[in-house]
């Protein structure tokens, strides 16, 4: 909802991608993320919003032995653009948004992993 609202205001990415794919392949794009690294238990999605000189990456990985999902998020933006109240607020909002989005995603993935494990035991 937040990304779609921002996109309507700023035209950050094509609006034709509204359904989350169930499978990601190398170079697939969803909203402003693009798959740049893919392994059996890890995916790295990068984004580059050239209009705003704003780029970064999101990483998700799964450790099957611990049954844990890990995520990371980074932003690469020019320090000069980060001075002032609005840019600082934007970064704080990004951090909170990433925590919300990724923690919910991790929780859902861990639930699916547990359900699959129970299903395999039956």
C-alpha positions, 0 to 999 in steps of 0.5 A: 500500500505504501509503495503504491501510494509513493509510486502514484506520487513519484512514478518510481516503477512500472505499475503493471507488477501488482501481484507478488510472484511465487517464484523469482528468477535472475533478473526478474523485476517486481516493483522497483526490486530486481533479482541480482543474486540467486542461490538455493537458500538466498536471494538478493534484490537490488533497486536503483531509482535513478531519478532520485539517485537512490539505490540499495539492496535487500537480502533474504536467506534461509538456514535449514539447519536452524530453520531461520530466515535472515534478512538485510537491507541497505541504502546507498545514497549521496551524503549531501542528499541526506542533510536536512529534516526531510531526508532524515525523516525519509531514512527513518521511515525506510528503516521502519518500513523495512523492519515491518515488511521484512519481519512480516515476511520472515514470520510468514516464511518460518510458518510455511517452513514449519507447516511443510515440516509437519506435512512431511512427517505425516 
